[in-house]
Amino acid sequence: MPIIILIAALIGLRYFEVWKFAEMSWWWVILLMVIAFIWFEFVEKIFGLDKKKAHNVDEERRKARVKEAFEKSQKK
């Protein structure tokens, strides 16, 4: 996510020609976009980071469901 924020900031700074970013080539921004694309499309899948995120979401849902069921059984 930080790389996406960096890309957005660089686009804004380059577009509005702020400070030294006015002289910066657009190729640097494009390079960062290519790196982000490669990271999100290939590297995350190779290391299983996308599955880990999905697993964490499922785990949180399971914990919430167990907690809710426990609270309902305690009220009876």
C-alpha positions in Angstrom: 0.0 0.0 0.0 2.8 2.5 0.7 4.0 2.2 -2.9 0.5 3.2 -4.1 0.5 6.3 -1.9 4.0 7.1 -3.2 2.9 6.8 -6.8 -0.1 9.1 -6.1 2.1 11.6 -4.4 4.6 11.6 -7.2 1.9 12.0 -9.8 0.5 15.0 -8.0 3.9 16.6 -7.4 5.0 16.0 -11.0 1.7 17.2 -12.5 1.6 20.4 -10.5 5.4 20.9 -11.0 6.3 21.3 -7.3 9.9 22.0 -6.4 12.4 19.6 -7.9 9.7 17.2 -9.0 9.0 19.6 -11.9 12.2 18.4 -13.5 11.6 14.7 -12.7 10.9 12.4 -15.7 7.5 10.7 -16.0 9.5 7.5 -16.5 10.2 7.3 -12.8 6.5 7.3 -12.0 5.8 4.7 -14.7 8.6 2.6 -13.3 7.0 2.6 -9.9 3.7 1.7 -11.4 5.3 -1.3 -13.1 7.0 -2.4 -9.9 3.6 -2.1 -8.1 1.9 -4.1 -10.8 4.5 -6.9 -10.6 4.3 -6.9 -6.8 0.5 -7.2 -6.6 0.1 -9.6 -9.6 3.1 -12.0 -9.1 5.1 -11.6 -5.9 2.2 -11.6 -3.5 0.9 -14.8 -5.1 4.3 -16.5 -5.1 4.7 -15.9 -1.3 1.0 -16.6 -0.6 0.4 -13.1 0.9 -2.9 -12.8 -0.9 -4.1 -16.1 0.7 -2.8 -15.0 4.1 -5.0 -11.9 4.0 -8.0 -13.9 3.0 -7.3 -16.4 5.8 -7.0 -13.6 8.4 -10.4 -12.2 7.3 -12.0 -15.6 7.6 -10.4 -16.1 11.1 -11.8 -12.8 12.3 -15.3 -13.8 11.0 -15.0 -17.1 12.8 -14.0 -15.5 16.1 -16.9 -13.0 15.9 -19.4 -15.9 15.1 -18.1 -17.9 18.1 -18.3 -14.9 20.4 -21.8 -14.1 19.3 -22.9 -17.7 19.8 -21.3 -17.7 23.3 -23.0 -14.5 24.3 -26.4 -15.8 23.1 -25.9 -19.0 25.2 -25.0 -17.0 28.3 -28.2 -14.9 28.1 -30.5 -18.0 28.1 
